[in-house]
Amino acid sequence: MKRISTRGRTVAAALACLGLVGAQQPAPTVKFSVTSQLVIVNVSVRDRGGQPIQGLSAKDFTVLEDDKPQKVSVFEYQQLETEPATPSLKPKTPAAEPVRKPQITPSSPGQVRYKDRRLLVLFFDFSSMPPEDQLRAQKSSLDFLDRQMTPSDLVAIMAFTNKLQVLEDFTPDRDRLVEIIKGFHIGESSDQAGEAETGADDPDSGVDTGAAFTADETEFNIFNTDRKLTALESAVRMLSSLPEKKALVYFSSGVGKTGTENQSQLKSTVNAAVRGNVSFYPVDARGLVATAPGGDATQGSARGSGMYSGNSQRQARARFNDQQETLFTLAADTGGKALLDSNDLSAGIVQAQKDISSYYILGYYSANPAENGRYRRIRVRLDSQPQAKLDFRTGYFAPKQFKDFNTTDKERQLEEALLLGDPFTDLTLALEVDWFRLGRDRYFIPLAVKIPGSQIELARKKGLEETTLDFIGQVRNSKGVLAATVRDSIKVKLRGDTAGQLVRRLLQYDTGFTLTPGDYTLKFLARENETGKLGTFETKFKVPDLAAQTNYLRLSSVVWANQREPLAAAVGAAERSKRLLATHPLVKDGQKLIPSITKVFRKDQKLYVYFEIYDLGTAAERKTPNIAATLSFFRGKVKAFETEPLRVTQASARGAHIIPVEFQASLAGLQAGEYTCQVNVIDQAGNKFAFARSPLVLLP
């Protein structure tokens, strides 16, 4: 934003000459506001032999945005060296010792701060790496600094545990970089690093009181796929003011998934990287992994037939590949490369180094002032040498800005936000989609959404703490056809101490709709109307056709919860319909089972597990079912606890074809940590069985 403020005397005099202002009138202040957006495009130009072409000027390039020519206002050539420097070689341009700050020093618009420099960021995700992988990442980084760093290289160091830290700004000081990396405290971080940040171990901080929706924000940090991506996005935003090319080398041990990941956060991270001229180079610190069919010495012996049929090995390999999928996506969508299944981890840094060769920096002020978040396509031509090979980013998403709108404007804004390719992630969301059978080809889909209370701004109105939340969503089938919609607006009113504790609480919203079996995509948005912050959640889900399943028991989704809540006490829910509540599987006797979307519990809570069985074999079996079910807790391959068998002998009041099953288990006797919970269900009359699993974290 450029603002031109001209004091009134000169302007008034000019207007007086035109006869528009009297001589005795006071001199007004006139402000002219001009909005201009600087777009940086880095262009690599090579000849047929792959060698960089030097000596070009701004006049040689033609830049088009959405097929409209743009005026090049910033032009710079970056000439980078590729030969490694010896440890004794001084930087190419000796300078005074820089002032080291724990942040990335930004550049002014159009300023090229690092002339003829290659910018590399070493990003260590300690929250995902066990100690042995941390050691490998540390050693490979030291090897690169010692043997392959060139005089053109400037290296910054970032780390992520429970929060993002900038350990060193861009510097050519090899000794300083080596000192920081050698100073890593190996083994101190873990997947539950978020507990220390939020005080989960402190009984006086963030304790669950048992009231409505009181779990604190810790659970958003436990299964932290989205948190890792958010940290990467934050790092990209720090780097975005620098017009030069940047390569971010991301050391991790894969990005695990729980099935509730927000695809919008992945898309937002990639879009931010493309806008900021940052390419991701993920490095899997596990190196080359060979999984033995029967497991290795770090785990107990397998049991069952899975080891002999190959099913256990296929599942293990599928989990491993799934952990690498996000790494590959980050690299492919930002122009980088992923280093997977290689023991030479330093090769990932070298690849990033090689990819950033000599290039031109072109900058233009976009002639399109609209801040609508739409994608804008970029093309660059070199008219003087049409045979040259050009490499540049092909487009970017325009910025988005939201101001105070009237009711109509806000509604239009929400609908347009649902259609934008660049999602909003200012408001953190967690979402769960379940399914329960209503008829042979109809399923009820309950939708539950959680929002951290710390992100909600409350306005004081008439002695109440009050804000309004808007929700909108769409469900589309595999062909892109709209299958269901959600649109709701609720007011949140809290009094006294309840309002003061909101920062440690969660708001949960729920609704539901009916679908037929098939594959679906859900896109859901929430907006907090005091600040206008929006959050987007995108996920794919499948509604199975249970009628086609004959070999096993037909089960619904399994809901894992830590509380039942009176319907009247809910902070926000879709418009209540007596007909809907009568068929809602999670509502019983005026109480509603609240799904624990993030699967995080405390030892002083009860664990509620609910699911339904459909269509037992014969009419007699349906009338008098004989179901046995147990709940098992595993830590790795070891069974830590199993409940007593639960007998179910009655059908549901909603229909004889529905057999409801509900567990209540105390968690007080279990140690804090990560578990895999498994429901074991056996139909003793029909000789059929079924199993369902879910990850779970237990806090002190």
C-alpha positions in Angstrom: 0.0 0.0 0.0 1.4 3.4 -1.0 -0.1 6.5 0.6 0.5 10.0 -0.8 -0.5 12.7 1.6 -0.3 16.3 0.3 -0.7 19.1 2.7 -3.7 21.3 2.1 -2.0 24.7 1.3 -0.5 23.6 -2.0 -3.6 21.7 -3.0 -5.9 24.5 -1.9 -3.9 27.1 -3.9 -4.2 25.0 -7.0 -8.0 24.7 -6.5 -8.3 28.4 -5.8 -6.7 29.1 -9.2 -9.5 27.1 -10.7 -12.1 29.2 -8.8 -13.2 26.3 -6.7 -11.9 27.5 -3.3 -12.2 30.9 -1.6 -9.0 32.7 -0.5 -10.2 32.8 3.2 -11.1 29.2 3.6 -9.0 27.0 5.8 -6.5 24.8 4.1 -7.9 21.2 3.9 -5.9 18.0 4.1 -6.3 15.8 1.0 -5.1 12.2 1.0 -4.7 10.1 -2.2 -4.5 6.4 -1.7 -3.0 4.2 -4.4 -2.9 0.4 -4.0 -0.2 -1.4 -5.9 0.9 -5.0 -5.6 4.5 -5.9 -6.4 4.8 -9.3 -8.0 8.2 -11.0 -8.1 9.0 -13.6 -10.8 12.3 -15.4 -10.8 13.3 -16.5 -14.3 16.0 -19.0 -15.1 17.2 -18.6 -18.7 19.3 -21.4 -20.3 20.5 -22.1 -23.8 20.2 -25.4 -25.6 23.2 -26.7 -23.8 21.7 -26.0 -20.4 24.1 -23.1 -19.7 22.8 -19.9 -18.1 22.4 -17.0 -20.5 23.9 -13.7 -19.1 23.8 -10.1 -20.3 20.0 -9.7 -20.8 18.1 -6.5 -19.9 14.6 -5.8 -18.8 13.7 -4.8 -22.4 14.4 -8.3 -23.5 11.6 -9.8 -21.4 7.8 -9.6 -21.9 5.7 -10.4 -18.8 2.0 -11.0 -19.1 -0.5 -11.5 -16.3 -3.8 -13.1 -17.5 -2.6 -12.3 -21.0 -2.2 -8.6 -20.2 1.3 -7.0 -20.6 2.9 -5.7 -17.4 5.7 -3.1 -16.9 8.9 -4.5 -15.4 9.8 -2.3 -12.5 12.4 -4.4 -10.7 15.2 -6.1 -12.6 18.3 -7.9 -11.2 20.6 -10.7 -12.3 21.8 -13.2 -9.7 25.1 -14.8 -10.6 25.7 -17.8 -8.3 28.8 -19.9 -7.9 28.6 -23.7 -7.9 32.0 -24.8 -6.7 32.2 -25.7 -3.0 34.5 -23.5 -0.9 37.2 -25.0 1.3 36.6 -24.5 5.0 39.3 -21.9 5.1 37.9 -19.9 2.2 36.4 -16.6 3.3 33.1 -15.3 2.0 33.3 -13.7 -1.4 32.3 -10.3 0.0 33.8 -9.9 3.4 31.6 -7.8 5.7 31.4 -6.8 9.3 30.0 -9.4 11.7 26.2 -9.3 11.3 23.8 -8.6 14.1 22.3 -11.9 14.8 18.6 -11.9 15.7 16.2 -14.8 16.1 14.2 -13.8 13.0 14.4 -13.5 9.2 15.4 -9.9 8.3 12.8 -8.7 5.8 13.4 -6.7 2.6 11.6 -3.6 1.5 9.4 -4.0 -1.6 11.6 -4.2 -4.6 14.8 -4.3 -2.6 17.3 -7.1 -3.5 19.1 -7.5 -0.2 21.2 -10.5 -1.1 23.0 -9.8 -4.4 24.5 -12.9 -6.1 23.5 -15.1 -3.1 21.9 -18.5 -2.9 19.4 -18.6 0.0 19.0 -22.0 1.7 16.9 -22.7 4.8 17.6 -25.8 6.9 14.3 -26.6 8.7 14.4 -29.3 11.4 11.1 -30.8 12.4 12.1 -32.3 15.7 8.5 -33.1 16.6 8.4 -35.9 14.1 12.0 -37.3 14.4 13.1 -39.9 16.9 16.6 -39.4 18.4 18.3 -41.6 15.8 16.8 -39.6 12.9 17.7 -36.4 14.6 21.3 -37.6 14.7 21.3 -38.4 11.0 19.8 -35.0 10.1 22.4 -33.3 12.2 25.3 -35.2 10.7 24.2 -34.7 7.1 23.8 -30.9 7.7 27.3 -30.7 9.2 28.7 -32.7 6.2 27.1 -30.2 3.8 28.5 -27.2 5.6 32.0 -28.8 5.8 32.3 -30.1 2.2 29.7 -28.6 -0.1 28.8 -25.0 1.0 29.9 -22.5 -1.7 30.9 -18.8 -1.3 27.5 -17.9 -2.8 25.5 -19.7 -0.2 23.7 -18.0 2.7 22.1 -20.5 5.1 19.4 -19.9 7.7 18.3 -22.4 10.4 14.8 -23.0 11.7 13.5 -25.7 14.1 10.0 -26.8 15.0 9.1 -28.6 18.3 6.0 -27.2 19.9 6.6 -23.9 18.1 8.6 -22.5 15.2 12.0 -21.0 16.1 14.4 -19.1 13.9 17.8 -20.2 15.2 19.9 -18.2 12.7 19.2 -15.6 10.0 20.8 -16.0 6.6 24.6 -15.9 7.1 27.7 -17.1 5.3 29.4 -17.8 8.6 30.1 -21.5 8.4 31.5 -21.7 12.0 28.3 -20.1 13.4 26.1 -22.5 11.5 28.1 -25.5 12.7 28.0 -24.2 16.3 24.2 -24.0 16.2 23.7 -27.5 14.6 26.1 -29.1 17.0 24.2 -27.5 19.9 21.0 -29.4 19.2 19.6 -31.2 22.2 19.1 -34.6 20.6 16.1 -36.5 21.9 14.4 -33.8 23.9 11.5 -33.3 21.5 8.7 -35.7 20.8 5.3 -36.0 19.1 3.7 -34.6 22.3 5.9 -31.5 22.5 2.8 -29.4 22.5 2.1 -30.5 26.1 4.9 -28.4 27.5 3.7 -25.3 25.5 0.2 -25.4 26.8 0.9 -26.6 30.4 -0.7 -30.0 30.1 1.4 -31.3 32.9 0.5 -28.5 35.3 -2.6 -29.4 37.3 -3.4 -25.7 37.8 -3.4 -24.9 34.1 -5.8 -26.1 31.4 -7.5 -28.6 33.6 -10.7 -30.2 32.2 -13.5 -29.2 34.7 -16.1 -31.6 33.2 -18.3 -28.8 32.0 -19.4 -28.3 28.4 -16.6 -28.2 25.8 -13.8 -27.6 28.2 -10.9 -29.5 26.7 -8.0 -27.1 26.2 -6.2 -26.3 23.0 -3.5 -29.0 23.8 -5.4 -31.5 21.7 -4.8 -29.5 18.6 -1.1 -29.9 19.1 -1.0 -33.7 19.6 -2.1 -35.2 16.3 -0.3 -32.3 14.6 -0.2 -32.9 10.9 -1.9 -29.5 10.4 0.5 -28.0 12.9 3.5 -29.1 10.9 2.0 -27.6 7.8 1.1 -24.4 9.7 4.7 -24.1 10.9 6.0 -24.5 7.3 3.5 -21.8 6.2 4.7 -19.5 8.9 8.3 -20.0 7.8 7.3 -19.2 4.2 5.6 -16.0 5.2 8.8 -14.9 7.0 10.7 -15.5 3.8 8.2 -14.0 1.4 9.5 -10.4 1.6 12.8 -11.5 0.1 12.5 -11.4 -3.8 15.2 -13.9 -4.3 14.7 -17.6 -4.8 14.6 -19.6 -1.6 15.0 -23.3 -1.0 13.6 -24.8 2.3 15.2 -28.1 3.1 12.7 -29.9 5.4 14.1 -32.6 7.6 11.5 -34.9 9.1 10.6 -38.6 9.6 7.5 -38.4 7.4 4.2 -36.7 8.1 1.9 -39.2 9.8 -1.9 -39.0 9.3 -4.9 -39.9 11.4 -7.6 -39.6 8.8 -8.8 -36.2 9.9 -6.3 -34.1 8.1 -7.3 -30.7 6.7 -6.4 -30.6 3.0 -7.0 -26.9 3.0 -4.0 -26.4 5.2 -1.8 -28.3 2.8 -3.2 -26.2 -0.1 -2.7 -23.0 1.9 1.0 -23.9 2.7 1.7 -24.7 -1.0 0.0 -21.5 -2.2 2.0 -19.4 0.3 5.2 -21.0 -0.9 4.5 -20.3 -4.6 3.7 -16.7 -3.8 6.8 -16.3 -1.8 9.2 -17.9 -4.3 10.0 -20.8 -1.9 10.6 -24.3 -3.0 10.3 -27.2 -0.5 13.0 -29.9 -0.5 11.8 -32.5 2.0 14.3 -35.0 3.3 13.1 -38.2 5.0 15.6 -38.6 7.9 14.8 -42.3 8.2 16.9 -43.0 5.1 16.5 -46.2 3.3 14.2 -48.4 5.3 13.7 -52.2 4.8 10.8 -53.6 6.7 11.0 -57.3 7.6 7.7 -59.2 7.1 7.7 -60.5 10.7 8.9 -57.2 12.3 12.4 -56.5 13.7 13.8 -56.7 17.2 12.3 -53.4 18.3 8.8 -55.0 18.5 7.1 -58.1 19.8 6.3 -61.1 17.6 3.3 -60.7 15.4 0.2 -62.9 15.9 -2.6 -64.0 13.7 -2.4 -64.9 10.1 -1.4 -61.5 8.8 2.3 -62.3 8.9 1.8 -65.5 6.7 -0.7 -64.0 4.3 1.4 -60.9 3.7 -1.4 -58.6 4.9 0.7 -57.2 7.8 3.6 -56.3 5.5 1.3 -54.7 3.0 -0.3 -52.6 5.8 3.1 -51.6 7.1 4.3 -50.5 3.7 1.1 -48.6 3.0 1.5 -46.7 6.3 5.1 -45.9 5.4 4.2 -44.7 1.9 1.4 -42.6 3.4 3.8 -40.8 5.7 5.9 -39.9 2.6 3.0 -38.7 0.5 2.8 -35.3 2.0 6.5 -34.8 1.6 6.3 -35.6 -2.0 3.3 -33.3 -2.5 5.1 -30.3 -0.9 8.0 -30.8 -3.2 6.1 -31.4 -6.4 3.7 -28.5 -6.0 6.4 -25.9 -5.2 9.0 -26.8 -7.8 11.3 -28.7 -5.4 12.4 -32.3 -5.1 11.9 -34.8 -2.3 14.7 -37.0 -1.1 13.2 -40.3 0.0 14.7 -43.7 0.7 18.3 -42.6 0.6 20.9 -42.8 3.4 22.9 -39.8 2.0 20.7 -37.1 3.5 23.0 -34.3 2.5 22.1 -35.0 -1.1 18.8 -33.3 -0.4 20.6 -30.0 0.5 22.9 -30.4 -2.5 19.9 -30.9 -4.8 18.4 -27.6 -3.6 21.8 -25.9 -4.1 22.0 -27.2 -7.6 18.5 -26.2 -8.6 19.1 -22.5 -7.7 21.6 -21.5 -10.3 22.1 -18.1 -11.9 18.7 -16.4 -12.6 16.9 -13.1 -13.3 14.6 -11.3 -10.8 11.7 -9.6 -12.5 9.3 -7.5 -10.6 6.1 -5.7 -11.7 3.2 -3.9 -10.1 0.1 -5.7 -11.1 -2.4 -3.7 -13.1 -5.2 -5.7 -11.5 -6.0 -4.2 -8.1 -8.8 -6.7 -7.2 -8.1 -8.5 -3.9 -10.3 -11.5 -4.6 -8.0 -14.4 -3.9 -8.4 -15.6 -7.6 -5.6 -17.3 -9.4 -3.6 -15.2 -11.9 -1.6 -16.8 -14.7 1.9 -15.5 -15.5 3.7 -15.9 -18.8 7.2 -14.7 -19.6 8.7 -14.5 -23.1 12.2 -13.7 -24.3 11.6 -12.2 -27.7 15.3 -11.7 -28.5 16.1 -15.4 -28.0 13.0 -17.5 -28.7 15.0 -20.8 -28.5 16.1 -20.2 -24.9 14.5 -22.3 -22.2 12.8 -20.3 -19.5 11.8 -21.6 -16.1 9.5 -19.5 -13.9 6.4 -19.8 -11.7 3.3 -19.9 -13.9 1.0 -17.9 -11.6 -0.1 -16.9 -8.1 -3.2 -16.3 -6.0 -4.2 -12.7 -5.5 -4.3 -11.4 -2.0 -7.6 -11.4 -0.1 -8.8 -8.6 2.2 -12.0 -8.6 4.2 -13.5 -5.4 5.6 -16.8 -4.5 7.4 -19.6 -5.5 5.2 -23.4 -5.3 5.5 -25.4 -8.4 5.8 -25.7 -9.0 2.1 -22.0 -8.4 1.5 -21.1 -10.8 4.3 -23.3 -13.5 2.8 -21.8 -13.0 -0.6 -18.3 -13.0 0.9 -18.9 -16.3 2.6 -20.3 -17.9 -0.5 -17.3 -16.6 -2.6 -14.8 -17.9 0.0 -16.3 -21.3 -0.4 -15.4 -21.3 -4.1 -11.9 -19.8 -3.9 -9.0 -21.9 -4.8 -6.8 -20.3 -2.1 -8.3 -21.4 1.2 -8.5 -19.4 4.5 -6.6 -20.8 7.5 -6.7 -17.9 10.0 -9.2 -19.9 12.1 -8.1 -23.3 13.3 -10.7 -26.1 12.7 -10.9 -29.8 13.5 -13.7 -31.8 11.9 -15.1 -35.3 12.0 -17.5 -37.0 9.6 -19.3 -40.2 10.8 -22.0 -42.3 9.2 -24.9 -44.3 10.5 -27.4 -46.4 8.4 -31.0 -45.2 8.2 -32.2 -47.5 5.4 -30.8 -49.9 2.8 -29.4 -47.0 0.7 -29.6 -44.0 3.0 -27.1 -43.0 5.7 -27.2 -40.2 8.3 -23.9 -38.2 8.3 -23.3 -36.4 11.6 -20.7 -33.6 11.2 -18.9 -32.3 14.3 -16.5 -29.2 14.2 -14.2 -27.9 17.0 -12.7 -24.4 17.2 -10.2 -23.4 19.8 -11.7 -20.8 22.1 -8.4 -18.9 22.2 -9.1 -17.8 18.6 -12.6 -16.3 19.3 -13.0 -12.6 19.9 -15.9 -11.7 22.1 -17.6 -8.3 22.2 -19.2 -7.0 25.3 -22.9 -6.4 24.7 -25.4 -5.8 27.5 -23.3 -7.4 30.1 -22.7 -10.5 28.0 -19.7 -11.8 26.2 -21.1 -12.4 22.8 -20.0 -13.2 19.2 -21.5 -14.7 16.1 -20.1 -17.6 14.2 -21.1 -18.4 10.6 -20.8 -21.8 9.0 -21.1 -22.9 5.4 -20.2 -26.1 3.7 -20.7 -28.2 0.6 -20.6 -32.0 0.0 -19.9 -33.1 -3.6 -19.8 -36.6 -4.9 -17.0 -38.2 -7.0 -18.4 -36.5 -10.2 -18.4 -33.1 -8.6 -22.2 -32.9 -8.3 -23.5 -31.1 -5.2 -24.9 -33.7 -2.8 -25.6 -31.7 0.4 -25.1 -28.2 1.8 -24.7 -26.7 5.3 -25.5 -23.0 6.2 -25.9 -21.9 9.7 -25.2 -18.9 12.0 -25.1 -19.1 15.8 -24.5 -16.7 18.6 -22.1 -17.6 21.4 -23.0 -15.9 24.7 -20.9 -16.5 27.8 -21.1 -15.0 31.3 -18.5 -14.1 33.9 -15.9 -16.7 34.6 -17.1 -18.8 31.7 -16.1 -16.1 29.3 -12.8 -15.6 31.0 -12.0 -19.3 30.6 -12.8 -19.4 26.9 -9.1 -19.1 26.0 -8.6 -22.6 27.4 -11.9 -24.1 26.0 -13.2 -25.4 22.7 -16.3 -24.5 20.9 -18.0 -27.5 19.2 -20.6 -27.2 16.5 -22.5 -30.1 15.0 -25.0 -30.7 12.2 -26.0 -33.6 9.9 -27.3 -34.6 6.5 -28.4 -37.7 4.6 -26.4 -39.3 1.8 -26.3 -42.5 -0.3 -23.3 -44.8 -0.5 -20.3 -43.4 -2.4 -17.2 -41.2 -2.3 -17.5 -37.6 -1.3 -15.5 -34.4 -0.8 -16.5 -32.0 2.0 -15.4 -28.3 2.1 -16.4 -26.5 5.2 -15.9 -22.8 6.3 -16.3 -21.1 9.6 -16.2 -17.3 10.2 -15.9 -15.4 13.4 -17.7 -12.1 12.9 -15.9 -9.9 15.4 -12.6 -10.0 13.5 -13.8 -11.6 10.2 -11.3 -14.5 10.6 -12.1 -17.5 8.5 -11.1 -21.1 8.6 -11.4 -23.8 5.9 -11.5 -27.6 6.3 -11.4 -29.9 3.3 -11.5 -33.7 3.5 -12.6 -36.7 1.5 -14.7 -39.4 3.0 -16.5 -42.6 2.0 -20.0 -43.8 2.8 -19.8 -47.6 2.4 -22.5 -49.8 0.9 -23.1 -52.1 3.8 -25.7 -54.1 1.8 -22.8 -55.4 -0.3 -20.8 -56.6 2.7 -21.5 -60.2 3.7 -18.3 -61.7 5.2 -18.1 -59.5 8.3 -20.5 -57.8 10.7 -21.9 -54.6 9.3 -20.7 -51.8 11.5 -21.3 -48.0 11.5 -18.6 -45.5 12.2 -17.2 -45.8 15.7 -17.6 -42.6 17.8 -15.0 -41.9 20.5 -16.1 -39.4 23.1 -15.3 -38.1 26.6 -18.7 -36.6 27.6 -22.4 -36.6 27.2 -24.1 -33.1 27.1 -27.7 -32.0 27.7 -29.1 -30.7 24.4 -30.0 -27.4 26.1 -26.4 -26.7 27.1 -24.9 -26.9 23.6 -23.0 -23.7 22.7 -24.0 -24.1 19.0 -25.8 -26.6 16.9 -27.9 -26.7 13.8 -31.5 -25.8 14.0 -33.1 -28.5 16.2 -35.8 -30.6 14.6 -37.8 -33.1 16.7 -37.7 -35.5 13.7 -34.0 -35.2 13.4 -33.4 -35.7 17.1 -35.6 -38.7 17.1 -33.4 -40.4 14.5 -30.1 -39.0 15.6 -28.0 -42.0 16.8 -25.9 -39.9 19.2 -28.9 -38.5 21.1 -30.4 -40.5 23.9 -32.8 -39.3 26.7 -32.1 -35.6 26.0 -28.4 -36.2 26.2 -26.0 -36.0 23.2 -22.7 -37.8 22.9 -20.0 -35.3 22.0 -17.4 -36.8 19.6 -13.8 -36.2 20.6 -12.6 -35.1 17.2 -8.9 -35.0 18.0 -9.0 -38.2 20.1 -7.2 -36.6 23.1 -8.4 -37.6 26.6 -7.4 -37.1 30.2 -7.0 -39.7 33.0 -9.9 -38.2 35.0 -12.3 -38.6 32.2 -14.4 -41.5 31.0 -14.1 -42.9 27.5 -17.4 -43.4 25.7 -17.4 -45.6 22.6 -20.6 -45.9 20.5 -21.3 -47.8 17.2 -24.2 -49.7 15.6 -24.5 -53.2 14.1 -26.9 -53.7 11.2 -28.8 -56.6 9.7 -27.9 -59.7 11.7 -28.4 -62.9 9.8 -31.9 -64.1 10.6 -35.1 -62.5 12.0 -34.6 -64.5 15.2 -31.0 -63.3 15.6 -32.2 -59.7 15.1 -34.9 -60.0 17.7 -32.7 -61.6 20.4 -29.1 -60.7 19.4 -26.1 -62.3 21.2 -23.2 -59.9 20.7 -20.0 -59.9 22.7 -17.7 -56.8 22.5 -14.4 -55.8 24.2 -12.3 -52.7 24.0 -8.5 -53.1 23.9 -5.7 -50.6 24.4 -2.4 -51.2 22.7 0.9 -49.4 23.1 2.9 -50.4 20.1 2.4 -54.2 19.8 1.8 -54.6 23.5 -1.8 -54.9 24.9 -1.9 -52.5 27.9 -5.5 -53.1 28.9 -8.7 -54.8 27.8 -12.2 -54.3 29.2 -14.5 -57.0 30.4 -16.7 -58.4 27.6 -19.9 -56.5 27.0 -23.1 -58.4 26.2 -25.7 -56.9 23.9 -29.0 -58.6 23.7 -31.5 -55.9 22.6 -32.2 -54.1 19.4 -32.6 -50.4 19.1 -36.0 -48.6 19.5 -35.3 -47.1 16.1 -35.6 -50.5 14.4 -35.0 -54.2 14.9 -32.3 -54.1 12.2 -30.2 -51.8 14.4 -28.1 -53.1 17.4 -26.5 -50.2 19.4 -23.3 -50.9 21.3 -21.9 -48.5 23.9 -18.9 -48.8 26.1 -17.9 -46.7 29.1 -14.3 -47.2 30.3 -12.4 -45.5 33.0 -9.0 -44.1 32.0 -7.6 -43.6 35.5 -5.6 -46.8 35.6 -3.7 -46.2 32.3 -0.4 -44.4 31.9 -0.3 -41.2 29.9 0.9 -41.6 26.4 -0.2 -42.7 22.9 -2.5 -45.7 22.4 -4.2 -47.6 19.6 -7.7 -48.5 20.7 -9.4 -51.5 19.1 -13.1 -52.5 19.3 -13.6 -56.3 19.0 -17.1 -57.4 18.1 -18.3 -61.0 17.8 -21.8 -62.2 16.8 -21.8 -65.5 18.6 -25.0 -66.7 17.0 -24.0 -65.9 13.4 -20.3 -66.6 13.8 -19.2 -63.3 12.4 -16.9 -60.6 13.8 -15.5 -57.1 13.1 -12.8 -54.9 14.4 -12.3 -51.1 14.4 -9.2 -49.1 15.4 -8.4 -45.5 16.3 -5.3 -43.7 17.6 -5.8 -42.1 21.0 -3.6 -39.9 23.3 -4.0 -39.9 27.1 -2.8 -36.9 29.0 -2.1 -36.8 32.8 
